[in-house]
């Protein structure tokens, strides 16, 4: 396996260091370069990008479980007191290396997204992302110290280390050394050539130097790969996006269940309403044809019924006043002739029907003539004339001439 190591010192800087490792047993020296010279070398190689350790917290959590799901839920709360920002804004990767002991790397989601965006712009995909402290040599029972101007990197284990300034290094080393078991021998490997550099190091440290400060060791870098920061994130369009399923998995499942249930309800309701609409349409056609018997066919019952009702409303006042006038005149004539009586009055479909009772037929015929003479615009007829019990019955029909 060939590895291309790219050490980025600043997010927006075009200057970087790189090295090519042929296999896990060989070392190589970092060489200065630019993105333009380095990107072509990535073809056919596994790319490892290292970023400033200042952006990454390396620690461990003592959790009595090796279940990944349980660890993912417990780690943020176990390390909450060591983090400046809220755990919801951080991205966690972990490796359960020992029983009840889990090594953890933490980086801000915002800063991680910035690095992912940069790698996307450079068309580098599937990149392993590590803090640059893992470029240092790792040796059992020893620490590796790298002084880079006023910046210091200290690797204290396979998955542990930190970065600080030279001013606070002595204090941090003191606390680190005090926390280390006395039975473990500590060697400090200084990877700078000037061994006389004034550093106030603990007296118990055995110091050894190695001259090439730009040397990287394949096996020591590969050992730290389980803490790859570019994992546990969802890639969309080549861009990684943090999704914290710990908080949203149950809510998302409930939401999807509600949406599916609602869609099923809408489907059933739609079919029911469609069936009901067809039934109501058929009923409307039937009622329309029964009401308006002169119509043989209905295309749109609602529109046609509305038009017919509008027409009836416009003509209803005219019909009412017309037949009220006829009733008034008939009433005057009958009132003069005391021998004719009105038994029943009906009006239907533009026709006024009066059931009359008289002493003889001649009285009814006189009434008919008078009605015809005073109302020339109306057609007046006597129908159903019958006699018996010393009286005559008949129907007087009045309707508008066509």
C-alpha positions as CSV (number, residue, x, y, z in Angstrom):
1,X,0.0,0.0,0.0
2,X,1.4,3.4,-1.0
3,X,0.5,6.4,1.1
4,X,0.7,10.1,0.2
5,X,1.1,12.1,3.4
6,X,0.0,15.8,3.1
7,X,0.7,18.0,6.0
8,X,-1.4,21.2,5.9
9,X,-0.2,24.0,8.2
10,X,-3.1,26.5,7.5
11,X,-6.5,26.2,5.9
12,X,-6.0,28.9,3.2
13,X,-2.2,28.4,2.7
14,X,-1.0,27.0,-0.6
15,X,2.3,25.9,1.0
16,X,2.4,22.4,2.4
17,X,4.7,19.4,3.2
18,X,4.3,16.0,1.7
19,X,5.9,12.6,1.7
20,X,5.3,9.3,-0.1
21,X,5.5,6.1,1.9
22,X,5.9,2.8,-0.1
23,X,5.0,0.5,2.7
24,X,4.5,0.4,6.5
25,X,8.1,-0.4,7.3
26,X,9.8,2.5,5.5
27,X,10.4,6.0,6.6
28,X,10.4,9.1,4.5
29,X,11.1,12.8,4.8
30,X,8.6,15.6,4.4
31,X,9.2,17.8,1.3
32,X,7.9,21.3,0.8
33,X,5.4,21.7,-2.1
34,X,2.2,23.2,-3.3
35,X,-1.2,21.8,-4.1
36,X,-0.4,22.1,-7.8
37,X,2.7,19.8,-7.4
38,X,1.1,17.4,-4.9
39,X,-2.3,16.6,-6.3
40,X,-1.0,14.7,-9.3
41,X,1.0,12.4,-6.9
42,X,-2.3,11.3,-5.3
43,X,-3.2,9.0,-8.2
44,X,-3.2,5.3,-7.1
45,X,-2.2,6.1,-3.5
46,X,-4.1,6.3,-0.2
47,X,-4.1,9.9,0.9
48,X,-3.5,10.9,4.5
49,X,-4.0,14.6,5.3
50,X,-2.8,16.0,8.6
51,X,-4.1,19.2,10.1
52,X,-3.0,21.4,13.1
53,X,-3.4,19.5,16.3
54,X,-4.6,22.7,18.0
55,X,-8.1,22.0,16.4
56,X,-8.3,18.5,17.8
57,X,-8.8,17.2,21.3
58,X,-7.3,13.8,22.0
59,X,-8.4,12.1,25.1
60,X,-9.8,8.8,26.5
61,X,-13.0,7.8,28.2
62,X,-13.4,5.0,30.8
63,X,-16.7,3.4,29.8
64,X,-17.5,-0.2,30.8
65,X,-18.7,-1.2,27.3
66,X,-17.4,-2.2,23.9
67,X,-20.7,-1.8,22.2
68,X,-20.3,0.8,19.5
69,X,-23.8,2.1,19.8
70,X,-23.5,2.5,23.6
71,X,-20.0,4.1,23.3
72,X,-21.3,6.6,20.7
73,X,-24.1,7.7,23.1
74,X,-21.9,7.8,26.2
75,X,-18.6,9.4,25.0
76,X,-19.9,13.0,24.4
77,X,-21.2,13.1,28.0
78,X,-18.1,11.5,29.4
79,X,-15.8,14.2,27.9
80,X,-18.2,17.1,28.3
81,X,-16.2,18.7,31.1
82,X,-13.0,18.7,29.0
83,X,-14.6,20.5,26.0
84,X,-15.0,24.3,25.8
85,X,-17.9,24.2,23.3
86,X,-21.2,22.3,23.5
87,X,-21.0,18.6,22.7
88,X,-23.8,19.0,20.0
89,X,-21.4,21.2,18.0
90,X,-18.6,18.6,18.0
91,X,-17.7,15.6,15.9
92,X,-16.5,12.5,17.8
93,X,-14.5,9.5,16.6
94,X,-13.3,6.8,18.9
95,X,-11.4,3.5,19.1
96,X,-11.9,1.0,21.9
97,X,-8.3,-0.1,22.3
98,X,-8.4,-1.5,25.9
99,X,-11.0,-3.0,28.2
100,X,-13.2,-0.1,29.5
101,X,-10.8,2.4,27.9
102,X,-11.7,4.2,24.7
103,X,-9.4,6.6,22.8
104,X,-11.3,9.6,21.4
105,X,-10.6,12.4,18.9
106,X,-12.9,15.5,18.9
107,X,-13.1,18.3,16.4
108,X,-15.6,21.1,15.9
109,X,-18.2,20.3,13.2
110,X,-17.7,23.7,11.7
111,X,-13.9,23.3,11.4
112,X,-14.2,19.8,10.1
113,X,-16.6,21.0,7.3
114,X,-14.0,23.6,6.3
115,X,-11.4,21.0,5.8
116,X,-13.8,18.7,3.9
117,X,-14.7,21.6,1.6
118,X,-11.0,22.3,1.0
119,X,-10.4,18.7,0.0
120,X,-13.5,18.7,-2.2
121,X,-12.2,21.7,-4.1
122,X,-8.9,19.9,-4.6
123,X,-10.8,16.9,-5.9
124,X,-9.5,14.6,-3.1
125,X,-12.0,12.0,-2.0
126,X,-11.9,9.3,0.6
127,X,-9.1,11.1,2.4
128,X,-7.9,10.0,5.9
129,X,-7.9,13.1,8.2
130,X,-5.6,13.1,11.3
131,X,-4.0,15.7,13.6
132,X,-0.4,16.4,12.7
133,X,0.9,15.1,16.1
134,X,0.5,11.6,14.7
135,X,3.4,12.4,12.2
136,X,5.8,12.0,15.2
137,X,7.5,8.8,16.1
138,X,5.7,6.6,18.5
139,X,7.6,4.3,20.8
140,X,6.4,2.2,23.7
141,X,7.3,3.8,27.0
142,X,8.4,7.1,25.4
143,X,7.2,10.5,24.4
144,X,8.1,12.2,21.2
145,X,8.6,16.0,21.4
146,X,8.8,18.3,18.3
147,X,9.7,22.0,18.7
148,X,8.6,24.0,15.7
149,X,9.5,27.6,16.5
150,X,7.1,28.7,19.3
151,X,4.9,25.7,18.6
152,X,5.4,22.3,20.3
153,X,3.9,18.9,19.4
154,X,4.1,16.1,22.0
155,X,3.0,12.5,21.2
156,X,2.5,10.5,24.3
157,X,1.0,7.4,22.9
158,X,-0.5,5.6,19.8
159,X,-3.7,7.7,20.1
160,X,-2.7,10.5,22.4
161,X,-0.8,13.8,22.3
162,X,-1.3,17.5,22.2
163,X,0.0,20.8,20.9
164,X,1.0,23.9,22.8
165,X,3.4,26.9,22.9
166,X,6.9,26.6,24.3
167,X,5.9,28.9,27.2
168,X,3.6,26.5,28.8
169,X,5.4,23.3,27.7
170,X,7.3,22.8,31.0
171,X,4.1,23.0,33.1
172,X,2.2,20.6,30.8
173,X,5.1,18.1,30.8
174,X,5.3,18.2,34.6
175,X,1.6,17.2,34.9
176,X,1.9,14.6,32.1
177,X,4.9,13.1,33.8
178,X,3.3,13.0,37.2
179,X,0.3,11.1,35.8
180,X,2.5,8.5,34.3
181,X,3.1,5.3,36.4
182,X,6.5,5.3,38.0
183,X,7.3,1.8,36.8
184,X,7.2,3.1,33.2
185,X,10.4,4.5,31.9
186,X,10.0,7.8,29.9
187,X,12.2,8.8,27.1
188,X,11.8,12.2,25.4
189,X,12.9,12.0,21.8
190,X,13.6,15.5,20.6
191,X,13.5,15.7,16.9
192,X,15.5,18.9,16.4
193,X,19.3,19.0,15.9
194,X,20.0,21.8,18.4
195,X,20.0,19.7,21.6
196,X,21.2,22.6,23.6
197,X,17.9,24.5,23.2
198,X,16.9,25.7,26.6
199,X,13.8,23.8,27.7
200,X,12.9,23.4,31.3
201,X,12.2,19.7,31.2
202,X,11.6,17.4,34.2
203,X,14.9,16.0,35.6
204,X,13.6,12.4,35.5
205,X,13.3,12.5,31.7
206,X,15.8,10.6,29.7
207,X,16.4,12.7,26.5
208,X,17.4,11.2,23.2
209,X,17.5,13.1,19.9
210,X,17.1,12.1,16.3
211,X,18.5,14.5,13.8
212,X,16.0,14.6,10.9
213,X,13.0,16.6,12.2
214,X,11.1,16.1,8.9
215,X,11.2,12.3,9.1
216,X,7.8,10.4,9.2
217,X,7.3,6.8,10.1
218,X,4.8,4.8,8.2
219,X,3.9,2.3,10.9
220,X,3.4,5.0,13.5
221,X,1.0,6.9,11.2
222,X,-0.9,3.8,10.2
223,X,-1.3,2.9,13.9
224,X,-3.4,6.0,14.4
225,X,-5.7,5.5,11.4
226,X,-8.6,4.3,13.7
227,X,-9.0,7.9,14.8
228,X,-9.6,9.1,11.2
229,X,-11.6,12.3,11.6
230,X,-13.3,11.8,8.2
231,X,-15.6,9.1,9.3
232,X,-19.1,8.9,10.8
233,X,-20.3,11.7,8.6
234,X,-22.7,11.6,5.6
235,X,-21.3,12.7,2.3
236,X,-23.7,14.7,0.0
237,X,-22.4,15.9,-3.3
238,X,-18.8,15.1,-2.2
239,X,-19.2,17.3,0.9
240,X,-19.3,15.7,4.4
241,X,-22.2,16.8,6.6
242,X,-22.5,15.8,10.3
243,X,-25.7,14.2,11.3
244,X,-26.1,13.3,15.0
245,X,-28.5,10.3,14.8
246,X,-28.2,9.9,18.5
247,X,-30.8,12.7,19.0
248,X,-32.9,12.3,15.9
249,X,-33.2,8.6,15.1
250,X,-36.4,8.0,17.2
251,X,-38.0,11.3,16.2
252,X,-37.3,10.7,12.5
253,X,-38.9,7.2,12.8
254,X,-42.0,8.6,14.5
255,X,-42.2,11.4,11.9
256,X,-42.0,8.9,9.0
257,X,-44.6,6.7,10.6
258,X,-47.0,9.7,11.0
259,X,-46.4,10.8,7.4
260,X,-47.1,7.3,6.1
261,X,-50.3,7.0,8.2
262,X,-51.5,10.4,7.0
263,X,-50.8,9.5,3.4
264,X,-52.7,6.2,3.8
265,X,-55.6,8.1,5.4
266,X,-55.6,10.6,2.5
267,X,-55.7,7.8,0.0
268,X,-58.7,6.1,1.6
269,X,-60.5,9.5,2.1
270,X,-59.9,10.4,-1.5
271,X,-61.4,7.2,-2.8
272,X,-64.4,7.6,-0.5
273,X,-65.0,11.2,-1.6
274,X,-64.7,10.2,-5.3
275,X,-67.3,7.5,-4.8
276,X,-69.6,10.0,-2.9
277,X,-69.2,12.6,-5.6
278,X,-70.3,10.2,-8.3
279,X,-73.3,9.2,-6.3
280,X,-74.3,12.8,-5.6
281,X,-73.9,13.7,-9.3
282,X,-76.2,10.9,-10.3
283,X,-78.8,12.1,-7.7
284,X,-78.6,15.7,-8.9
285,X,-79.3,14.6,-12.5
286,X,-82.3,12.6,-11.4
287,X,-83.8,15.5,-9.3
288,X,-83.2,17.9,-12.2
289,X,-85.0,15.8,-14.7
290,X,-87.9,15.2,-12.3
291,X,-88.2,18.9,-11.6
292,X,-87.8,20.1,-15.2
293,X,-89.7,17.5,-17.2
294,X,-89.2,19.3,-20.5
295,X,-85.4,18.6,-20.2
296,X,-84.3,15.2,-21.6
297,X,-80.6,15.4,-21.1
298,X,-78.3,16.9,-18.4
299,X,-74.6,17.6,-19.0
300,X,-73.7,19.6,-15.9
301,X,-76.4,19.4,-13.3
302,X,-75.0,22.1,-11.0
303,X,-74.7,24.7,-13.7
304,X,-77.9,23.9,-15.5
305,X,-79.9,23.8,-12.2
306,X,-78.5,27.1,-11.2
307,X,-79.5,28.7,-14.5
308,X,-83.0,27.2,-14.2
309,X,-83.5,28.5,-10.7
310,X,-82.3,31.9,-11.6
311,X,-84.8,32.0,-14.4
312,X,-87.6,30.9,-12.1
313,X,-86.6,33.6,-9.6
314,X,-86.8,36.3,-12.3
315,X,-90.2,35.2,-13.4
316,X,-91.7,34.4,-10.0
317,X,-92.7,38.0,-9.2
318,X,-94.3,38.5,-12.6
319,X,-96.4,35.2,-12.3
320,X,-97.4,36.0,-8.7
321,X,-98.7,39.4,-9.5
322,X,-100.5,38.2,-12.7
323,X,-102.5,35.5,-11.0
324,X,-103.2,37.6,-7.9
325,X,-104.9,40.0,-10.3
326,X,-107.0,37.1,-11.8
327,X,-108.0,36.0,-8.4
328,X,-109.0,39.5,-7.5
329,X,-111.2,39.8,-10.6
330,X,-112.8,36.4,-10.1
331,X,-113.5,37.2,-6.5
332,X,-115.2,40.5,-7.5
333,X,-117.5,38.6,-10.1
334,X,-118.4,35.8,-7.7
335,X,-119.0,38.3,-4.9
336,X,-121.6,39.9,-7.1
337,X,-123.2,36.6,-7.9
338,X,-124.0,35.1,-4.5
339,X,-125.1,31.7,-6.1
340,X,-121.5,30.8,-7.1
341,X,-119.0,29.6,-4.5
342,X,-115.2,28.7,-4.7
343,X,-114.5,25.3,-3.3
344,X,-110.8,25.0,-4.1
345,X,-108.0,27.0,-5.7
346,X,-104.8,25.5,-7.2
347,X,-101.9,26.8,-9.2
348,X,-99.4,24.5,-11.0
349,X,-97.0,25.1,-13.9
350,X,-98.5,28.4,-15.1
351,X,-102.2,27.3,-14.8
352,X,-104.7,28.6,-12.3
353,X,-107.6,26.1,-11.4
354,X,-110.7,27.1,-9.5
355,X,-113.2,24.4,-8.4
356,X,-116.7,26.1,-8.4
357,X,-120.2,25.3,-7.1
358,X,-123.3,26.9,-8.7
359,X,-127.1,26.4,-8.7
360,X,-127.1,25.8,-12.5
361,X,-124.9,25.7,-15.6
362,X,-126.0,29.1,-17.0
363,X,-124.4,30.9,-14.0
364,X,-121.1,29.2,-14.7
365,X,-121.2,30.1,-18.4
366,X,-121.9,33.7,-17.6
367,X,-118.9,33.8,-15.3
368,X,-116.8,32.2,-18.1
369,X,-117.8,34.9,-20.6
370,X,-117.2,37.7,-18.2
371,X,-113.7,36.4,-17.3
372,X,-112.9,36.1,-21.1
373,X,-114.1,39.7,-21.8
374,X,-112.2,41.3,-18.9
375,X,-109.0,39.3,-19.4
376,X,-108.3,39.0,-23.2
377,X,-104.7,38.1,-22.7
378,X,-105.7,34.9,-20.8
379,X,-107.3,31.8,-21.9
380,X,-110.4,30.9,-19.8
381,X,-112.1,27.5,-20.0
382,X,-114.8,25.6,-18.1
383,X,-114.1,21.9,-17.6
384,X,-115.5,18.9,-15.7
385,X,-119.0,20.2,-15.5
386,X,-121.2,17.9,-13.4
387,X,-124.7,18.3,-11.8
388,X,-126.4,16.6,-8.9
389,X,-128.1,17.3,-5.6
390,X,-129.6,20.5,-7.0
391,X,-126.1,22.0,-7.7
392,X,-123.6,22.1,-10.5
393,X,-119.8,21.7,-10.1
394,X,-117.1,22.7,-12.6
395,X,-113.5,23.8,-12.9
396,X,-112.5,27.2,-14.2
397,X,-109.1,27.0,-15.8
398,X,-107.1,30.3,-16.4
399,X,-103.8,30.4,-18.1
400,X,-101.7,32.8,-20.2
401,X,-102.3,32.6,-24.0
402,X,-99.4,31.1,-25.8
